[in-house]
Amino acid sequence: MLTYYLHRDPDQWIEPDVYEPERFNPESKWSLTPSGTKRHPFAFAPFLGGKRICLGKTFAENEVKIILAMIITQLDF
C-alpha cells in the first residue's frame, strides 16, 4: 500500500493521479518535480518488495550464489 502513496507524492510528481508515459523521458517536462528539480531516485520503485516483488530478482540472487560457489571450487588457494 505504501507504493501507492510513494508513486503519487505531490512533491515528486506533476499531476500525480494522471497516467503520463513521458514521466520517464529525461528530456520531458514531466520528468521533473513540480518545483522544477530532478526527482528523488526512489520516487519510483515498481519492484521494491511486498506481493509484487520482481521474480527475476530472487532468481538472479540464487543464481549468483550457485555460480560463485562453482567458481570458488575451481580455485586453488
N, C-alpha and C positions, 0 to 999 in steps of 0.2 A: 504494500500500500504506500510506503514511503516513496517508491519510484514514481508513482503517480504525481505526487507533490513535487518531487525533485524535477521532473520534466515540465512542470507548469509554474515554476518560480517566476513571478513577475519581475524580479530584479535581474534575471538572467535571459529572459525571452521576450521578444516583441510579440505582443498578442499571443500569450501562451496557450490559449484554447483553440487556435487556428492551426490546421494542418498546412504546413508550408515546406515542401521539399527543399526549397532554396536555402533553408537554415544551415545546410551543411556544405554550401558553396562558399569558400572563403572570400570570394570577390563580391558577394551579395550583401546588401544592407541587412538582411535577415540574420546573418551570421554574427552580428554584434548584439550587445545588450541594449536595452532601451536608452541607457546613458551614452552609448556610442563606443564603449570599450570592448575588448575581447571577452568572450565568455570564459568562465572558470572551466578548467579541463574536465571536472567531474560533474558539470551541469547536465550532461547527457551520458547515462551509463545503462545501456539496454541489457547487458548481460552481467549485471553486478552480483546478483545472488538470489536466493529465495526459490520459489517454484519455477521460475523461468530462467534459471542459470543455463548458460551455454553448455550443451552436452559435449561439444568438442573440447572444452576447457578441461574437464575431468579426464577425457580420453587422452589428451596431449600430456597431462601431468603424469598419468600412469605409464604412457609410452616412454617418456623421458627417463623414468626410474628404471624401466626394463633395459633400455638401450645403454644407459650409464652403467648398469650392473654388468652387461655383456662386455662393454669396453674395458672395464676395470679388471675383469677376469683374464683378459688377454695381455695385461701389462705385468712386467716383472719389476719388482722393486728391489 
